[in-house]
Structure formats: structure tokens, C-alpha cells
């Protein structure tokens, strides 16, 4: 049985289940090269079918998500969706009516679906699928937050748990609480869209001159650089309240922007970011406590865009009431396609299995094709019998290596398939990456991948299941912060990928080799891309970033590639050295 999940909104994508097995999942941005693309995911659909060895016409069921008024209008008039995309990503200047349009947009997104919007959405989706080459499939439409929730429940592996979804808005709702027992997901509470903490944080991001729906992580990072503001002096705390299992916002989301703008006038940007982060943390922690108390479940599974805030997730994980926490790794709308496919599978009585924790569900490429491409580019390369060992040598020698291995990861994080790697204990390497290759804001930290045995020494808290997918912050023990000096935030936290010691994959082998060389099985691991571009997907894109960014080496397939004559040393000022 073939079940295709499709999402045609922010961070569009597709996911394919064949007889209950997830065989492919990819987002459109990786194929169109438009960051967080919003178009109908024709390329993602084709890629999923190609990875499964299926013809498009063989797809039996297509599962889609969301039919509220705003989403339906965007489907009927896709030019409005594209216009907002270009404005949000700073690709087009705002017009004279921009403020009015923005307020209208937030107002309309609060309207829930109805019979008319569902019918229109289904009609447009069927038309788009016919155009894409999927003419006869049974098309089903599922609730936005149900898609988030089922992905979190299924991915957690918990036999039972409470599931919490928190995002900006979807199908007239911004947050839900559900219980998951014996394979059944039952919603017990929901918060109307007008009370959205996600919209609150989206407005904060926009007011700080960052891109909403994209740069919220920068707000979280900037918050760490502000002096502590006592709660009694933080006016933002009163804008997000919790009532039992729901959020309660005294000012609705569509009217909140001018209120926040007036408050921002009184504070520096980093202070405002810190106050907003504190308001979000306090509200989400209070909700989590109430969820455990009311549902009786001490294991929590999270999804939705707000669940990308790793510092909020850390505080929830450390609550004494919480035994374990799982965050679905593609927690934002980009994961809705998989959630819709899972709901269709459950509705059809199909058991689902996930093929591993490293999320390598995207396209992969054979070594013959990689070598042929290398030969045409005229780059110096060698086949390595022990590639992880060769890369470990380079990393220990303070080189920066691009790492392209196996199938591409699903979701926003590089987990050892499309990564940029460096020693984790050298701030100079971090700065070199920021200035030359990644070109990110200075206060946004990088992340480590490390072996579990080392994580248990380096981190202060290891409660619950070790985080495998960079979805939760951990505090680094003060006496060991020098070992992770290039990946530790100013507050001592980091967002790690904790790799099992006996993992058979190449990344784990690299970490074990690196442990023998530098004393710790840890590496700086950031996504393989130039900042503002999607993660690389193909070998050609990997070579393009390699040549443009000028890293010290590229590990791709079984090959180690050396840089062109003018590399990072010419651009970035020479080899990084340890600070004295």
C-alpha cells in the first residue's frame, strides 16, 4: 500500500510510506534551492517515488493537511502566497500597504476551516496532483495539529505519553494537548489561534528586523547576551498566560504587533529578546506541568514550530514531573507531510515503522556518479580506505572539512550526512566558519555531535533518553567547557546530537577516531550550506559550496577532495590556531 503525504505551505514537502515503511521524505527547498519554499511540492513528490522505485501513477492515497481560510485562499490564489514569501524572506521591498496587509494576514489566519474551505482545498489539491502526474489517488485532508501530534507520538517510541503541539497557527488552533495510549491519539484540549504564543514570538522576531518563520532561533540566541531582567520588571510576561491546558493571551495575535512595538522602544534589542524568551519559557513550562498533572502522563512528546526552541525544551525536560521528553525533529510545518501520511496509515489500519534515528530519508548518490563528477571538475581527490580516520586527522590538525555521506537528512538539522565539521574546542575555528563559510550573525552558536559516553561526562544533566537529533539544549559542565569552547553558547549551553557509542555509521566511526586524537569523541557539526541557502542535496551542490566557501577538504562518498589553489586560507587569513 502506497501512502503519500504532501504539504504545500511554508517549507513544502512530501513523505512516502510503502506497506507501512517510511521509504522517503524530503522538502521542496532542497530541490528548488529556494529556502523554505512554499510552492506545491512537485519535485518532492517525484523524488520520493523515485527513491521507492515507484511510478507516480502507482500512488494509491495522498494525505494532505490544513484547510483553514487563509490556507485555502493561498491555494486558490498562489500569487498571494508567493508575494508573502518574497516579502518575508526580504526578496522584495514592502509596499505602501504592507502594515495593513500584515495585520489582515494575521487576522485571517485565525479563522478556522469550514465545509466550504475543505471542499475548495480538496478541489485545488486534486487539480495540483493531476498536474504533477498523480491523477487517480484517493486524496484525504487532515487537521493541521493532528498531523503534528501523530508525528511526535509515532516518532517518540513511547508506549504511552502526553502529546503537546504549539505553533503559530493552523486550522484555527495554535496549541493542542492529547493523550497517546494503545496506538490511539485523543485530543483533550486546544487553544484558539488568537491566543498564540507562536505568533507572539513571530512578532518579536519581525520587530528585531529578522525573518519571521525562519530566524526565531536567532532571537533565542541573542537573548543569552542580555542581563537578567527580574520577572516583576518584565512587561512581556503578562502577554502570555496559561489557563489549565490552554494559553490565554489578553491581546489577540492580530492586534499584538503594535503593542510589542511600543514596548520594544524602551529596551535594547538583546534585552527585548531575553524578555520574550523568558515569557515563552515560563508559559510553556507552566503548560507542561499542567499537562502532566491533568493527564497523568510523565512522558511528553512535542511538535509544532515553538518546539524548535531548544531552551524551552530543556526546561521542560528537567521538570521533576517529567520522566522523559521527545521532540519530533522536523517539528515545524515542514514535517506536516509525514504527519499526514501517518494519519492516513492509521486510518487504513497500517502499522508504521521508522527506519532509524538519523533521519537519512532523502536522496542518496552512488560513488560512480560522484567520481565522474569529480573528474569533470578537475579537482584533486583520492579514494580513502579509511575515510573517517583521514578526516579525523584533518580535524585534529585544525582543518575544516565538508562531509557528504549517504542519503540526505530530513528536517532542519545536519546529523552527519550533509555537515560541516571542525574541532569543537577551538573558538578561532568557529569564528573562521562564521566569517567565511557560514556567514552567520556572531551570536548564533554552532552545535556539537558527540559520543554518548562523552556526553555523560561533559554535560551537567542527562535525564531521560539522550537527544539524538539536536532538538534540546544541554548545559555543559563548567569544568569541561574548554573541551567544547567552539560550540558553547554564552550561557554555557549547547544543542547536541548525542550519538550511541556503538553506532555503526561513518559519523560515529569518525567520533571514535577523533576521541583517540584529541581526547573527546566530539566535533563541531553545522549544516552543509552557505547561510541563507538550503542544505546541499546533490554532489554538484556540495562541490559548488566547497569551491565557493573554500574549506580545507571535502569528504564525499569514499573520496577525499582537496581544495582549489585559492582556498579558505587565502580568503580567511590563514589556518586557525588555538588562542593563547
N, C-alpha and C positions, 0 to 999 in steps of 0.2 A: 504494500500500500504506500503510495507516494503522497506526502503532505507538504505543501509548500507554504511557508509563512512569508508574508510580504508586508513591508511598512513603507509608505510613500510620503512621509513627512520629514521633519528635521532628522538628519542622519539616516536617510532611507537605506533599506537593505532587504535581504532575503535570507531564509534558512530552510533547509530541506531535510525532512525525515523520510527514510525508506524503511518500511516494516518496523517502525519504532526506533530506528537507529539514526542519530543525527550524523549525517554524512557531509554536510557543508553548511557554512554560514559566513556571509560576507556583507560588508556595507558598500554602498554605491560610491562613496568618496574615494575608495581605494582604486576604483576602476575608471572613474571620470577625472580623478585628480582635483576635484573641487571639494574643499574641506567641508565636511558635514552637509553634503549635498541633499537637496530637498526634492529632486525630481522623482518620477516613477522609476523604480529600480530595475529597468530592463536588463542592464548589464549584470547586476547581481543575480537575477533570475537565471540568466543564461549560464553564468559561471557555476552556480550551484548544480544545475542539471549536467553540465559538462563534467564536473567533479564526480558526479554519481554515475556517469555513463548513460544518462537518460536523454531522450528526445523531449523537447518542450511539450509535445502533444501527449506524452505519457503521464503528465502530471494529472492526478485524479481530483485532488482537493486543494484549494487555495484558501488560506486563512489570513484575514486582514484585520486591522484594528482601527478603532476610533471613528465615530460618526457624528460628533458634535457639530454645532452650527458652523463654527469657524473652520474646522477641518473640511467640512462638506463644501463650503464656499471656495476654499482653496483648491479643491478638486475640480469644481465646476469652472473656475477661472484661474488656471495655474499661473497666469501672468502676475496676479497679486502675490502669490507665494514667492515667485522669483523676485519680484520687486522688494519684498521684505527681506529676502535672503541677501540681496545685494546691499541693502541699507544696513542690515545688522552686521555684515562682515566688512563694512567700511569700503565697499567696492563702488559705491555711488554716494554722492553728497545728499543730505536731507533737503527736501523741498520746503517751500513756504508753509505747507500744511502738515509738516512732519509731526509736530507735537499733537495736533488734533487726530491725526491718523493713528499715532501710537496709543493715545487714550482710547480711541474707538476699538483698536485691536484688542486691548486688554479687556475691554468691556464685553466684546463679542465672544471672546474665548471662555467667558464664564457661563455661557448659555449651554445647557445640556442637550443631548440628542433627542430627537423625536421620530415619529414614524416617517415623516417626510424626509428628514435628513438621512435616515438609514436607507430609505429607498433610493434617494439620489446618489448617495455614496456607493451603494451596490451597483447601480447602473453605470457610474463612471468607472468603477474598478473593473467591471466585466468588459467594458469597452477597451480600457488600457491593456487588459490581459489578452484580449483578442489581437490587438495591435502588436503585442510582444510575442505572439505565437503560441499562446496558451488558450485555445478557443473554447474548449468544451468542459473545463474543470468545474466542479461544484464549488462555488465561491461562498465563503462564510465570513461573517463580520462579528468581532468580539469586542468586549468592553476594554477600554484603554488600561485601566488599573488591574483588571483581571489578568491581562497579559503580563504586566509587571509582576504580579503576585505569583502566578503559576511558575514563572521562570525562577524566581527566588526559592520557592518551595521545592521544585524539582531539582535545582542545582545544589541545594544545601545538603542533600543526603540524609537529613534528619527524618526519622520515622514519624515524628510529630513536632510541631512548633507553632509559634505565632508568626504571622507574616505582616509586615508593615511596608506600605508603599507611600512615598512622599515625593511629589514633583511640583512643577509649576501648575499645570492644569491638563486634564484630559477627560473628555466626556462629562464635563460639568463637575468634576471632582478633583481635588488636589491631594488627598491622602485617604488611605483605607487601612483598616485592621481586619485581619482574617485569621481563622484557625485552620491548621492543616493536620488532619488525622486520618489514618487508614486510606490515604490517597484522595481524600475529599477536602476541597478548599471551600470554606464557608465564611463569607464576609459578615462581620459583626458591627462594623462602624465605618462611616465615611464622612469626610469633611467637604462641604461645598466649595467650589472653585474660588469664590470671593474671599475665602479665609486662607489663602495660600501662602505658606512660608517660602515656597519656591519662588513665587512672584516677588515677594519681599526681597529675597537675595538677588533676584534678577534685576530689580530696580537699582539696588545698591551697586551691582556690577556696572550697570549702564551709567550711573551718576559718577563713578570713578573713571569714566572715559575708557571703559573696557567693553568687550563684546559680550552682551548677554547670551546665554545658552552656550557659551564657549569658555569664558575667562573667569568663571566663578572660583576655580581653583587658585587663580592669581589673587583674588580677594582674600581667600583663606590664608595664602602665604604672606601677603602684605600685612595681615592682622598680627602676625607674630612679631612685627617690628615696632609695635606701639607700646607705650607704657600702660600698665593695667589701669582701667577705669573702674572704680567701685560700682557695684550694681545699682546702688541708690543714686548714682550720678549718671546713669546710662539711660537716656530717654528712649532708646530703641527697644528696651525690654518691654515696654508697655504696648508695643505694636504687634507682638506675637504672644498670645496667651493660649493656654491649654485648658480645655474643659472635658474632663473624663477621657474619652478616647478620640477626641477631635481637637483641631486647632480652632481658635476663636480670635479673629482679627478685628479690632474695633474700627479700622479703616479698610474698606474693601480694596482688593488689588488694583482695580482700575482707577481708583482715586488716590493711591498711595504715593505715586511718584512726586507730586508737588510737596507733600508732607515731608518726605525724605530729603528733597532738595533744600528745603528751608533749614532742616537740621544739619545737613552737610555744611552749610555756610559757616557754622560755628566751630568746625573741627578740621584739623589736618586730615588728609586722605587716609593715612595709615591708622589714625585714631578712629575714624569713622568705620573703616574696615574691621577693626578689632571689636568695636561695639556691635556691629552687625553680626559678626561671627559668634560673639558671646550670646546675643539674643537667640540665634538659631540653635546653638548648643543647649542652652537652658531649656528651650521649649521642647526640642527633640528628646532630650534626656527625661524630662518630666513625662512626656507621652510614653516613652519606652517603659518607665516604671509602672505607669498605669496599665499598660498592656499586659505586663507580667502578672500584676495583681488581679486584673479582671479576668484574664483568660486562663490563668493557672499554668501557662507555658513559660518555662525559663530559658528555652532556646528560641532565638529570634532570627528571622530571615528578612533582609531588607532589599528593596529595589526602588526605582524612581530616581530622578535626577538629583534630588537632595542627598541620596545615599552615596553620591560621589564625594561628599565632604568627609575626608578620612579622619579629621579630628573629631567631628561629631560621632563617627562610628567608633572611634577609640573610647570615648567617654561611655557610650552605650555598652561596649564590650566589657568595660571594667566595673560596671554596676554590680554590686553584690547580689542583686536579684537575678542577674543574667548568668546562666551556665555556659552558653556558647552563642556565638554570633556568626552568621553567614551573610555576606553582601554579594548579590548577583553581580559578576564582574562587568557585564555590559548593562549597567543599571539604568542608564538614560533611555531616551526614546529609540536609540539605535538598536536596543535589544528587543523591541516590540515584535519584530518579525518572528523571532524564535518563540516568544511567549504565545503568539497567536497560533503557531504550528503545534505547540504543546497542548493548547486548549482543544484544538481540532483532534489531536490524537486521543485525548481523554474522552472527548465526546464520541469518538469512534470506537472506544474500548481497546485502544492500542497502548501497550506498555512501552515506555520510552527509556532508552539508555544513553548516557552521555559518555563520549569516548575520551575521557581523561581530563585532567585539571589544567593543562597548559593551553587550552583553547585553540589549538592548531587546526582550525576548521576551514581555512581559506585556501586559495590556490597554492600549489607547490610546483617545482620545476626540476626536470631531470638534469643530471650532470653533463650529458652530451650537449644539450642545448646551451647550458651555461658556458661550457668550454668553447663552443663555436662562437658565442658572443664575445668572449674574452679575446679570442684570436682576431676577430674583426676589428676590435678596438686598439690593438697594438700595445696592450698593457703587459708588463712583466708579471708572470704568475707561475706558481708551482703547485703540483698536486702533493698534498701532505698526508702521509700515512697516519700521523697523529696530529690532527688539526687543533684539538683543544690544547694539547701540550705546546704547540707552536704559538698559539695565541696567548697562552698563559705566560710564555717567555716575553712576548712583546709587552703585555700589560705590566708585568713586574718591572720591566725596563722603562716604565712611564710613557708608553705609547698609547695612542687612541686607535681602537680597532672597530670597524664596522662589521656586524655579524649578521649574515643572511643564511638561515638554516631551515630546511623543511617547509612545511605549509605555514602560511601567514596566520597570525593570531586574530581572533575575533574580539572586538572590543577596543577600548581606547588605549590600553597599556601594552607596552612591549614586554614580552615574557620569555625572551630568549630565542625568538625566531626572526624578528626584524629589530635588532637592537644596536645601539652604540655603546661600546664598553670601554671602561678605563679603571685604573686603580681607584678604590674608594677612599683612600687615606691621603689624597693629595688635593688640597684646595686649589693649587695652581692649575691642575688639570681641569677641575670644574670651571674655573674662570676662562681657561682656554677654549673649552667647549662652548661656553656661553657667548664668547666674543666672536668666534669664527664659524662654528658649525651650527649650533642650535639657535643662536641669536635671540635668546630669551631675556626677559627682564631679570635684573640682577638678584632680586629677592626670591625668585622661584627656585626651590631646591630640586636637585636630582634625586633619584631613588636607588637603593641597592637591591641586588639579588644576592642571596647568601644561603649557605647550608644551614639546615635546622640545628645541628649541633653547635654552630657558632652563634646562631640567633639566641639560643638559650643562655649563652654567656654574655652576649653584647647587650641584650635588651633587659630592661627592668621588669617587664611584665610579659608573661607568656601564657596567660589564661586562655582556655578554650583551644579550638583547633588552630594550628599555625596557619597564618594567612598566606595562601599560595598565589594570590593574584593582585597584589598591590591595592587592596580596597580598604585598608585600615592603617592608621598611624600607630607606631610603637615609640616608646621613649627609650632612647639609648642610655645605658648606664653611664654616669658621669665619668667614671674611671676608664671607660673604654671609648670615649667619643673621639679620641685621636685616631682610632682604627677606622672610623667612618667619617673622618673630617670633611670629605668632599661631598657627602650625601646627607649630612645632618642639618636640619633646619636650625634657625637661631634659637628656638626654644628647646633644642635637644631632641626633637622628634624626627622620625623618618617614615617613609611609606615603603615597606619592603615587600619583595617577593621571597618567601621562605621556601626553599627547595628541599625536598626529602634527601637525606644523606645518601640513600641507596638508589636514587632516581637513575635510570639507565640512559637518560638523554645526554646529548652533547653539552648542554649548558652545565649540568651537574658535573660532568667529567671535567669541564673547564674549571669549575669552582674547586673541585678536589685537587687538581693540578696547581691552581693558584694558592691554595692553602699551604702546600708544601714549599712554595716560593716566598710568600710574604707573611705567612703565619695565620691568616684567616681565609676561609673559603667565601670571600665576598668580593663583589665587583660593582662599580657604578654602572647602572643599566638604564639608559634612556632610549626613547623611541628613535628609530632609524628614519629620520626625515629632517628637512630644513624647517625651522619653526614657521608655522602657519600653513604648511603643506601636510597632506595626509601621510601616514606611514607608507613606506615604499611597499609595493606589491611584487613587482617583476624584477628579474635580474637587470634588465636595461635601466629601470629606475634606480636600482641600487648603484649601478655604475655611474649614473648621472650625478647622484648625491656625492659619491666618492670623489669624482673629479671636481665638482663644484666646491665641496667642503674641504677637500684636501686632507683627510685623515691619514694616519700613518700606514694603515693596511686595511684590506677588505678580506674577510673570511666569507667565502660564498661557495656553497656546496662543499666539495672536498678540496677547494683551491684557496690558496693564499695569494692575494694580489697586492703588488707594490704600487705606490702612488706615482703619478706623472712627475716629471722633473721639478715642476713648481708646485710644491705641496703646502701643507699646513705650516711648516717651519718658515717658508718664505712669507706667508700671509700673517701668521700669528706671532711671529717674533721668536721662533726657536723652540727647542724642546723644553717642556716644563720641568722644573726642578722643585725639590721639596723645600718649603720655606725654612729658614734657619731661625 
